[in-house]
Amino acid sequence: MKQSTLASLSLITETLTKNSQTDTMATTLSLKTRTRIGCWNIKMMMETTKPAHIGKERNVYHIVILGLNETRWSGSGKHCTPQGGILLYSGKPMKDKHESGVRILMSPKAHKSLTEWKPISDRIIMARFSTKLRKLVLIQCYAPTEQATTDEKDAFHETLENTLRNAKRSEITLVIGDLNAKVGADNKNFEHAMGRHGLGNMNENGKRFAELC
């Protein structure tokens, strides 16, 4: 697996600060303004009023790029919201049951920086943005729950790892979403990938995620 930056927004900020000491909240889209990236688990988006509500909330919190989990929309495509946002979505085939589903909702400004996007599966969607510093690869994912079968978990993590391999060394790679994982506070053998501030005990999904990191 290539060396990929599997990180949070704070790591992006830290990287950019080295190149812009005068602005500790430098954005990946512009070095002069901040970029806020978020992720929500919305538990179904079938109601006709829900996309508009989510668009309003995104504007309230000034979120430039927002990852959404468990949207349960079928197929894949691009959709414009009433608030002017652009929605990329990836779900199960039309004939299948409405389950899982992932989306990326972005502002018009972020959409101008979008150079590529791919609906990988009903659990993974990827978008690539051109920035002032270097390219940003955003991977929005929604992992199977702990109760899922081993085959389902293996298939998801294999697809996620293959998606990460397609990111270049020169790019900032940001994985966001719901991994349905508990990593716990014991980071023995995972010191390079996690700290000691997790909650509870590591479960199987948590171990898979830590090993991926």
GULO-19214 format. One record per residue: residue in one letter; chain; z negated, y negated, x negated of N, C-alpha, C, O, CB in turn. Coordinates in pm, whole numbers, plus 50000, padded with zeros to 5 digits. Glycine has a CB too. Layout:
BEGIN
  residu  chaine     nZ     nY     nX    caZ    caY    caX     cZ     cY     cX     oZ     oY     oX    cbZ    cbY    cbX
       A       A      Z      Y      X      Z      Y      X      Z      Y      X      Z      Y      X      Z      Y      X
...
END
This chain:
BEGIN
  residu  chaine     nZ     nY     nX    caZ    caY    caX     cZ     cY     cX     oZ     oY     oX    cbZ    cbY    cbX
       M       A  50000  50119  49916  50000  50000  50000  50000  49877  49913  49925  49870  49815  49879  49999  50095
       K       A  50085  49777  49946  50092  49655  49867  49960  49579  49876  49880  49601  49967  50208  49567  49913
       Q       A  49939  49490  49781  49823  49404  49787  49849  49302  49896  49932  49212  49879  49794  49336  49650
       S       A  49779  49314  50007  49797  49223  50119  49666  49151  50144  49559  49207  50123  49844  49299  50247
       T       A  49675  49028  50189  49555  48954  50220  49515  48984  50362  49574  48931  50457  49577  48803  50199
       L       A  49414  49070  50377  49365  49109  50508  49241  49026  50531  49134  49060  50482  49336  49264  50518
       A       A  49253  48916  50605  49148  48817  50600  49135  48741  50729  49211  48761  50824  49172  48722  50488
       S       A  49038  48655  50732  49017  48565  50844  49068  48428  50808  49115  48405  50697  48869  48560  50883
       L       A  49059  48335  50904  49107  48200  50880  49032  48133  50766  49087  48049  50696  49094  48116  51007
       S       A  48905  48171  50747  48827  48112  50640  48887  48141  50504  48881  48057  50414  48684  48162  50644
       L       A  48946  48260  50487  49009  48295  50361  49134  48212  50339  49163  48171  50226  49043  48445  50356
       I       A  49208  48185  50446  49325  48099  50435  49282  47960  50391  49344  47899  50304  49402  48093  50569
       T       A  49174  47910  50453  49124  47777  50419  49083  47773  50272  49111  47676  50202  49005  47739  50508
       E       A  49015  47879  50226  48970  47885  50087  49090  47882  49992  49087  47812  49891  48887  48012  50063
       T       A  49196  47957  50026  49314  47961  49942  49379  47824  49934  49420  47780  49826  49414  48063  49995
       L       A  49389  47758  50049  49456  47628  50053  49374  47520  49984  49430  47426  49927  49483  47589  50196
       T       A  49241  47533  49989  49156  47432  49929  49179  47422  49779  49167  47314  49722  49011  47462  49957
       K       A  49212  47534  49714  49238  47533  49571  49359  47445  49539  49370  47392  49428  49261  47676  49520
       N       A  49448  47431  49637  49567  47350  49615  49553  47210  49675  49640  47126  49654  49687  47419  49674
       S       A  49446  47185  49748  49427  47055  49812  49278  47025  49819  49217  47042  49924  49491  47052  49953
       Q       A  49220  46981  49710  49078  46957  49701  49032  46844  49792  48914  46835  49825  49039  46927  49560
       T       A  49125  46758  49834  49088  46645  49917  49079  46681  50064  49031  46600  50144  49187  46534  49899
       D       A  49124  46800  50103  49123  46839  50243  49076  46982  50255  49155  47075  50236  49263  46822  50306
       T       A  48947  47003  50288  48891  47137  50292  48934  47215  50415  48911  47336  50422  48741  47130  50287
       M       A  48997  47149  50512  49044  47219  50630  49197  47211  50636  49254  47200  50744  48981  47160  50758
       A       A  49261  47215  50521  49408  47208  50518  49467  47323  50596  49418  47435  50590  49460  47209  50374
       T       A  49573  47295  50669  49633  47397  50754  49742  47474  50682  49793  47430  50579  49688  47333  50878
       T       A  49777  47589  50735  49888  47665  50680  50022  47609  50725  50124  47635  50662  49877  47811  50721
       L       A  50022  47531  50835  50146  47474  50885  50174  47337  50824  50289  47295  50813  50142  47463  51036
       S       A  50070  47267  50784  50083  47137  50720  49959  47113  50637  49849  47150  50679  50105  47023  50824
       L       A  49973  47053  50522  49858  47029  50435  49777  46907  50477  49674  46878  50417  49905  47011  50292
       K       A  49822  46836  50581  49755  46713  50621  49672  46727  50748  49587  46643  50776  49857  46605  50641
       T       A  49694  46831  50823  49617  46853  50945  49565  46997  50950  49619  47085  50883  49704  46822  51070
       R       A  49462  47020  51030  49403  47153  51038  49476  47239  51141  49534  47188  51237  49253  47143  51072
       T       A  49471  47368  51119  49529  47464  51214  49418  47556  51264  49344  47614  51185  49643  47547  51147
       R       A  49406  47568  51394  49305  47655  51453  49373  47779  51509  49461  47769  51595  49224  47581  51564
       I       A  49332  47896  51459  49387  48024  51504  49276  48103  51572  49165  48111  51521  49446  48105  51383
       G       A  49306  48161  51688  49203  48232  51762  49252  48365  51816  49369  48400  51802  49154  48148  51876
       C       A  49160  48440  51877  49194  48570  51935  49103  48596  52053  48981  48583  52043  49180  48685  51829
       W       A  49163  48632  52167  49086  48661  52287  49124  48798  52341  49241  48837  52339  49108  48554  52394
       N       A  49024  48870  52391  49048  48994  52464  49039  48958  52612  48930  48935  52664  48943  49109  52424
       I       A  49153  48953  52680  49155  48897  52815  49145  49002  52925  49130  48967  53042  49279  48818  52835
       K       A  49153  49132  52890  49136  49239  52987  49225  49219  53110  49176  49193  53220  48990  49249  53030
       M       A  49353  49229  53090  49454  49226  53196  49506  49085  53219  49429  48988  53223  49396  49282  53326
       M       A  49637  49076  53234  49702  48947  53256  49806  48959  53367  49911  48895  53362  49769  48896  53126
       M       A  49777  49042  53467  49872  49068  53573  49872  48960  53681  49974  48939  53747  49843  49201  53636
       E       A  49759  48888  53700  49755  48785  53802  49851  48672  53767  49865  48636  53650  49613  48731  53819
       T       A  49917  48618  53868  50018  48513  53844  49957  48385  53789  50026  48309  53722  50093  48483  53972
       T       A  49828  48360  53816  49765  48236  53772  49704  48246  53632  49668  48144  53573  49659  48196  53870
       K       A  49692  48368  53579  49620  48386  53453  49693  48324  53333  49627  48263  53249  49597  48533  53428
       P       A  49827  48338  53319  49894  48275  53205  49872  48124  53200  49853  48068  53093  50042  48305  53209
       A       A  49876  48059  53317  49855  47915  53321  49712  47880  53281  49689  47782  53210  49885  47861  53461
       H       A  49616  47961  53326  49475  47936  53292  49453  47951  53142  49384  47870  53080  49383  48032  53369
       I       A  49510  48055  53083  49495  48077  52940  49561  47964  52862  49509  47919  52760  49556  48213  52899
       G       A  49677  47917  52911  49744  47806  52845  49659  47680  52845  49656  47607  52747  49877  47778  52911
       K       A  49591  47655  52956  49503  47537  52965  49386  47550  52869  49350  47454  52801  49451  47518  53109
       E       A  49327  47670  52863  49214  47692  52772  49256  47677  52626  49180  47625  52545  49154  47831  52795
       R       A  49376  47724  52594  49426  47708  52457  49434  47560  52420  49399  47521  52309  49563  47774  52440
       N       A  49481  47479  52513  49491  47335  52489  49353  47271  52475  49334  47182  52392  49569  47268  52601
       V       A  49256  47316  52557  49121  47259  52552  49059  47281  52414  48995  47191  52360  49032  47322  52660
       Y       A  49079  47400  52358  49019  47432  52229  49112  47398  52111  49079  47426  51996  48984  47579  52224
       H       A  49225  47339  52141  49320  47297  52037  49359  47413  51945  49369  47397  51823  49259  47184  51953
       I       A  49382  47529  52006  49422  47646  51930  49573  47645  51912  49647  47641  52010  49375  47777  52000
       V       A  49618  47647  51790  49761  47639  51760  49828  47775  51778  49938  47784  51832  49783  47588  51617
       I       A  49761  47881  51732  49813  48017  51747  49701  48103  51804  49591  48109  51748  49865  48075  51610
       L       A  49728  48171  51916  49626  48248  51984  49675  48391  52007  49778  48413  52071  49589  48182  52118
       G       A  49600  48489  51955  49631  48629  51977  49561  48677  52103  49446  48641  52128  49590  48714  51857
       L       A  49631  48759  52183  49576  48809  52308  49583  48961  52313  49686  49019  52278  49650  48748  52428
       N       A  49475  49025  52355  49468  49171  52365  49460  49216  52510  49418  49141  52598  49348  49224  52286
       E       A  49501  49341  52532  49489  49407  52662  49557  49326  52773  49498  49303  52879  49342  49430  52695
       T       A  49678  49282  52748  49751  49201  52845  49817  49285  52954  49837  49238  53066  49855  49118  52775
       R       A  49852  49411  52921  49906  49508  53017  50042  49467  53074  50078  49510  53184  49809  49528  53130
       W       A  50117  49386  53002  50255  49357  53042  50347  49463  52983  50324  49509  52871  50299  49214  52997
       S       A  50449  49501  53055  50545  49600  53006  50659  49532  52932  50687  49413  52953  50601  49684  53124
       G       A  50724  49608  52845  50839  49556  52772  50800  49456  52664  50683  49448  52626  50936  49491  52867
       S       A  50897  49380  52616  50872  49280  52513  50965  49162  52535  51071  49175  52597  50891  49339  52371
       G       A  50926  49047  52483  51011  48930  52499  50937  48802  52468  50827  48802  52413  51066  48925  52638
       K       A  51001  48689  52506  50946  48556  52484  50941  48482  52617  51032  48492  52699  51032  48476  52380
       H       A  50832  48409  52638  50811  48340  52766  50751  48203  52740  50663  48188  52655  50718  48424  52859
       C       A  50797  48101  52813  50743  47966  52804  50639  47945  52913  50664  47979  53029  50856  47859  52815
       T       A  50524  47892  52879  50417  47868  52976  50433  47729  53039  50502  47644  52983  50278  47880  52908
       P       A  50370  47706  53155  50379  47575  53220  50323  47462  53134  50362  47346  53151  50305  47579  53351
       Q       A  50232  47495  53041  50173  47392  52955  50256  47365  52829  50216  47286  52744  50032  47434  52914
       G       A  50371  47429  52817  50457  47405  52703  50438  47501  52588  50504  47487  52485  50435  47268  52654
       G       A  50349  47598  52602  50330  47696  52497  50438  47802  52499  50510  47817  52598  50194  47761  52510
       I       A  50451  47875  52390  50548  47984  52380  50472  48114  52361  50384  48125  52276  50647  47961  52261
       L       A  50507  48212  52443  50435  48340  52446  50527  48452  52401  50634  48474  52459  50381  48369  52588
       L       A  50486  48524  52296  50556  48644  52251  50474  48763  52297  50352  48764  52282  50576  48645  52095
       Y       A  50539  48865  52354  50461  48977  52405  50526  49111  52371  50648  49121  52355  50443  48964  52555
       S       A  50441  49213  52362  50486  49348  52331  50398  49445  52408  50275  49442  52397  50480  49375  52177
       G       A  50463  49534  52488  50387  49627  52570  50455  49763  52579  50549  49792  52505  50366  49571  52708
       K       A  50405  49844  52668  50462  49977  52690  50599  49965  52759  50631  49861  52815  50366  50064  52774
       P       A  50679  50072  52754  50806  50072  52829  50782  50047  52977  50674  50076  53029  50879  50206  52809
       M       A  50882  49995  53045  50870  49956  53185  50823  50071  53275  50748  50049  53371  51004  49904  53235
       K       A  50866  50192  53245  50834  50306  53332  50693  50359  53311  50645  50438  53393  50933  50417  53309
       D       A  50627  50318  53204  50494  50370  53174  50384  50292  53249  50410  50187  53307  50468  50364  53024
       K       A  50264  50346  53244  50149  50283  53308  50115  50152  53238  50130  50140  53117  50028  50378  53306
       H       A  50069  50054  53316  50032  49924  53258  49900  49937  53182  49792  49931  53241  50021  49816  53370
       E       A  49910  49954  53051  49793  49965  52965  49817  49889  52836  49930  49853  52804  49759  50113  52934
       S       A  49708  49865  52762  49711  49796  52632  49795  49667  52640  49777  49590  52734  49768  49889  52523
       G       A  49884  49643  52547  49964  49521  52547  49904  49413  52460  49784  49388  52465  49980  49470  52688
       V       A  49988  49347  52379  49944  49240  52290  50039  49121  52302  50156  49136  52336  49936  49289  52142
       R       A  49985  49002  52271  50064  48880  52279  50022  48782  52171  49912  48789  52116  50051  48816  52418
       I       A  50113  48690  52142  50083  48576  52057  50126  48452  52134  50244  48436  52165  50155  48586  51917
       L       A  50032  48364  52164  50060  48238  52233  50048  48126  52132  49947  48115  52062  49962  48216  52354
       M       A  50150  48042  52123  50151  47936  52021  50192  47802  52079  50255  47795  52185  50244  47974  51907
       S       A  50155  47698  52009  50194  47563  52049  50340  47539  52012  50396  47613  51932  50103  47458  51981
       P       A  50404  47437  52071  50542  47404  52033  50556  47377  51884  50659  47410  51824  50589  47283  52111
       K       A  50454  47316  51823  50459  47287  51680  50464  47417  51599  50543  47429  51505  50336  47204  51637
       A       A  50381  47513  51636  50381  47642  51566  50513  47714  51589  50565  47781  51499  50263  47730  51612
       H       A  50568  47700  51709  50694  47767  51740  50806  47716  51650  50896  47792  51615  50731  47746  51887
       K       A  50802  47589  51613  50903  47533  51522  50896  47597  51384  50995  47602  51311  50886  47381  51510
       S       A  50776  47646  51349  50758  47710  51218  50785  47859  51223  50788  47925  51118  50617  47686  51168
       L       A  50807  47914  51343  50831  48058  51358  50969  48094  51304  51070  48038  51346  50819  48100  51507
       T       A  50973  48188  51210  51100  48231  51151  51140  48371  51194  51258  48407  51189  51091  48225  51000
       E       A  51042  48451  51238  51071  48590  51275  50954  48646  51354  50839  48608  51332  51099  48676  51148
       W       A  50984  48736  51448  50876  48809  51516  50928  48945  51559  51047  48962  51585  50822  48729  51639
       K       A  50837  49043  51564  50876  49179  51599  50774  49241  51694  50654  49239  51665  50890  49266  51472
       P       A  50818  49296  51808  50729  49373  51894  50719  49515  51838  50803  49600  51869  50781  49375  52042
       I       A  50618  49541  51758  50606  49670  51689  50576  49784  51787  50639  49889  51782  50497  49663  51582
       S       A  50480  49761  51874  50439  49863  51973  50360  49793  52082  50351  49670  52085  50355  49978  51907
       D       A  50304  49872  52173  50220  49813  52277  50084  49772  52222  50003  49714  52295  50202  49910  52392
       R       A  50058  49801  52094  49930  49764  52031  49945  49674  51910  49844  49627  51856  49857  49889  51991
       I       A  50066  49647  51866  50086  49564  51747  50208  49474  51766  50313  49519  51811  50105  49652  51620
       I       A  50191  49346  51733  50302  49251  51733  50289  49166  51607  50178  49131  51566  50301  49162  51863
       M       A  50402  49133  51546  50401  49060  51420  50483  48932  51433  50588  48931  51498  50457  49147  51305
       A       A  50435  48824  51373  50509  48698  51370  50501  48638  51230  50396  48644  51165  50453  48598  51475
       R       A  50611  48581  51184  50615  48519  51051  50643  48370  51066  50735  48330  51138  50724  48587  50961
       F       A  50563  48288  50998  50576  48144  51007  50605  48084  50870  50553  48130  50768  50449  48082  51065
       S       A  50689  47982  50868  50717  47908  50746  50617  47795  50736  50598  47720  50832  50863  47855  50743
       T       A  50552  47780  50622  50449  47678  50605  50480  47592  50483  50571  47620  50405  50310  47742  50591
       K       A  50400  47485  50469  50417  47396  50354  50378  47465  50224  50434  47434  50118  50334  47269  50373
       L       A  50284  47557  50232  50235  47624  50111  50313  47751  50081  50376  47762  49976  50087  47656  50124
       R       A  50309  47846  50173  50383  47971  50162  50391  48034  50300  50328  47984  50393  50317  48069  50060
       K       A  50464  48139  50316  50484  48199  50447  50356  48268  50496  50280  48324  50417  50600  48300  50444
       L       A  50336  48262  50627  50221  48324  50690  50270  48437  50780  50354  48416  50867  50138  48221  50771
       V       A  50217  48558  50759  50247  48672  50844  50124  48699  50930  50017  48729  50878  50286  48798  50759
       L       A  50141  48690  51062  50032  48712  51155  50055  48844  51228  50158  48863  51292  50020  48595  51256
       I       A  49959  48934  51219  49968  49064  51285  49857  49070  51391  49739  49075  51358  49955  49182  51182
       Q       A  49898  49070  51516  49803  49081  51627  49797  49227  51671  49900  49287  51699  49844  48987  51747
       C       A  49676  49284  51676  49666  49426  51708  49551  49456  51804  49455  49380  51814  49648  49506  51581
       Y       A  49565  49567  51873  49464  49614  51968  49449  49764  51949  49531  49842  51998  49505  49579  52117
       A       A  49344  49805  51878  49327  49944  51840  49278  50029  51957  49217  49977  52050  49228  49955  51724
       P       A  49306  50160  51953  49250  50252  52054  49098  50250  52047  49040  50221  51942  49304  50397  52032
       T       A  49034  50280  52158  48888  50282  52161  48835  50403  52086  48911  50491  52046  48837  50283  52306
       E       A  48705  50406  52068  48640  50518  51998  48662  50650  52072  48662  50756  52011  48490  50492  51982
       Q       A  48682  50643  52204  48699  50763  52285  48842  50817  52282  48868  50924  52337  48658  50735  52427
       A       A  48934  50747  52219  49074  50791  52212  49086  50916  52126  48996  50947  52047  49163  50679  52157
       T       A  49196  50985  52141  49218  51107  52063  49247  51073  51917  49285  50961  51884  49334  51190  52123
       T       A  49228  51172  51832  49256  51153  51689  49403  51119  51667  49436  51036  51582  49217  51279  51609
       D       A  49490  51183  51742  49634  51156  51728  49666  51011  51762  49747  50948  51694  49716  51250  51819
       E       A  49603  50958  51866  49627  50818  51904  49579  50723  51795  49647  50626  51763  49555  50786  52037
       K       A  49463  50752  51738  49408  50668  51632  49495  50677  51506  49523  50575  51443  49264  50708  51599
       D       A  49537  50799  51470  49622  50817  51353  49753  50740  51368  49798  50675  51273  49651  50966  51330
       A       A  49812  50747  51486  49940  50680  51510  49926  50529  51498  50011  50462  51440  49995  50717  51649
       F       A  49817  50474  51554  49795  50330  51546  49778  50284  51402  49845  50190  51359  49673  50290  51628
       H       A  49690  50348  51327  49661  50304  51190  49781  50326  51098  49803  50248  51005  49538  50378  51135
       E       A  49859  50429  51122  49980  50449  51043  50080  50336  51069  50142  50285  50976  50043  50587  51076
       T       A  50095  50298  51195  50186  50189  51230  50137  50057  51172  50216  49978  51121  50200  50178  51382
       L       A  50005  50033  51179  49949  49910  51123  49970  49904  50973  50006  49799  50920  49800  49899  51156
       E       A  49947  50015  50904  49966  50017  50759  50113  49995  50722  50142  49925  50625  49915  50150  50700
       N       A  50204  50055  50797  50346  50033  50771  50385  49888  50794  50468  49833  50722  50431  50125  50860
       T       A  50325  49826  50895  50352  49684  50921  50303  49598  50806  50369  49503  50766  50286  49640  51053
       L       A  50186  49631  50753  50131  49558  50639  50218  49574  50515  50231  49480  50436  49988  49604  50609
       R       A  50277  49690  50497  50361  49715  50381  50484  49623  50380  50539  49593  50274  50405  49861  50377
       N       A  50526  49580  50498  50644  49494  50507  50615  49349  50471  50707  49268  50458  50701  49500  50646
       A       A  50488  49315  50455  50452  49180  50411  50467  49171  50259  50434  49264  50186  50306  49145  50454
       K       A  50518  49057  50214  50540  49039  50070  50413  48990  50002  50324  48934  50066  50654  48940  50046
       R       A  50405  49014  49872  50289  48972  49794  50267  48821  49802  50154  48773  49798  50304  49015  49649
       S       A  50377  48747  49811  50368  48601  49810  50324  48543  49943  50299  48422  49953  50500  48542  49771
       E       A  50315  48625  50047  50282  48576  50180  50133  48590  50211  50066  48681  50161  50364  48651  50285
       I       A  50081  48499  50293  49946  48513  50346  49955  48609  50464  50029  48582  50559  49885  48374  50388
       T       A  49883  48719  50461  49886  48817  50569  49755  48811  50645  49648  48836  50589  49912  48959  50515
       L       A  49762  48778  50772  49644  48762  50856  49647  48863  50970  49737  48860  51054  49636  48618  50912
       V       A  49548  48954  50972  49537  49053  51078  49426  49008  51174  49312  48990  51133  49506  49195  51020
       I       A  49461  48989  51301  49363  48950  51400  49373  49046  51519  49471  49120  51531  49383  48801  51445
       G       A  49275  49045  51606  49280  49130  51724  49150  49202  51747  49045  49163  51695  49392  49230  51710
       D       A  49156  49307  51825  49040  49388  51858  49061  49526  51796  49144  49604  51843  49018  49398  52013
       L       A  48985  49556  51691  48996  49684  51623  48906  49789  51686  48904  49904  51642  48964  49669  51476
       N       A  48830  49750  51791  48737  49844  51857  48653  49919  51754  48635  50041  51765  48814  49944  51945
       A       A  48602  49846  51655  48533  49910  51543  48396  49848  51520  48374  49730  51544  48617  49898  51415
       K       A  48304  49932  51474  48174  49887  51426  48164  49924  51279  48167  50041  51244  48057  49949  51510
       V       A  48151  49823  51194  48145  49852  51051  48002  49863  51000  47980  49915  50890  48218  49744  50973
       G       A  47904  49814  51077  47765  49825  51035  47731  49735  50918  47814  49655  50874  47734  49967  50999
       A       A  47609  49747  50868  47562  49662  50759  47564  49731  50623  47547  49665  50521  47423  49615  50788
       D       A  47584  49861  50621  47586  49936  50495  47729  49937  50440  47817  50004  50494  47534  50083  50517
       N       A  47750  49863  50333  47885  49853  50276  47904  49940  50152  47992  49912  50070  47916  49708  50242
       K       A  47822  50043  50136  47835  50132  50021  47976  50193  50016  48025  50246  50116  47728  50243  50026
       N       A  48038  50183  49900  48175  50229  49874  48282  50139  49935  48401  50164  49919  48192  50369  49927
       F       A  48239  50034  50006  48334  49938  50064  48299  49795  50021  48335  49699  50089  48334  49949  50218
       E       A  48231  49783  49909  48184  49651  49865  48300  49552  49846  48283  49432  49866  48106  49664  49734
       H       A  48417  49603  49807  48531  49515  49781  48596  49466  49909  48676  49373  49907  48634  49586  49695
       A       A  48561  49529  50023  48630  49497  50148  48539  49436  50255  48589  49374  50349  48693  49621  50204
       M       A  48407  49450  50242  48318  49400  50346  48184  49359  50288  48144  49405  50181  48299  49505  50456
       G       A  48114  49272  50360  47982  49229  50320  47874  49314  50385  47898  49429  50421  47962  49082  50355
       R       A  47755  49257  50400  47643  49332  50456  47590  49266  50584  47471  49273  50613  47530  49345  50352
       H       A  47678  49203  50659  47634  49129  50777  47687  49188  50907  47687  49121  51010  47677  48984  50766
       G       A  47732  49314  50904  47775  49380  51026  47656  49425  51109  47543  49425  51061  47865  49499  50994
       L       A  47683  49464  51233  47576  49508  51324  47587  49657  51352  47696  49714  51351  47582  49428  51455
       G       A  47473  49719  51377  47472  49860  51415  47510  49953  51302  47491  49922  51184  47564  49882  51530
       N       A  47563  50069  51339  47605  50169  51243  47756  50186  51247  47818  50168  51352  47537  50303  51269
       M       A  47815  50218  51135  47960  50236  51127  48003  50355  51212  47948  50465  51199  48005  50255  50981
       N       A  48101  50334  51298  48158  50444  51375  48290  50488  51312  48329  50435  51208  48178  50404  51522
       E       A  48359  50582  51375  48483  50634  51317  48589  50525  51304  48656  50515  51201  48537  50749  51402
       N       A  48602  50443  51407  48700  50333  51400  48663  50234  51290  48751  50180  51223  48709  50261  51535
       G       A  48533  50211  51273  48489  50122  51167  48523  50174  51029  48563  50098  50942  48341  50100  51178
       K       A  48507  50304  51010  48540  50366  50880  48689  50358  50855  48731  50329  50743  48494  50513  50876
       R       A  48770  50382  50959  48915  50374  50943  48957  50232  50904  49042  50213  50817  48987  50416  51074
       F       A  48895  50132  50968  48929  49994  50939  48886  49955  50798  48961  49888  50726  48864  49901  51041
       A       A  48766  49996  50758  48718  49966  50623  48807  50030  50517  48835  49969  50414  48573  50014  50606
       E       A  48850  50152  50542  48938  50220  50447  49075  50149  50440  49136  50141  50334  48956  50369  50488
       L       A  49121  50099  50554  49247  50024  50554  49235  49897  50472  49324  49862  50396  49289  49990  50698
       C       A  49121  49828  50490  49099  49705  50413  49092  49734  50263  49074  49643  50183  48970  49635  50459
END
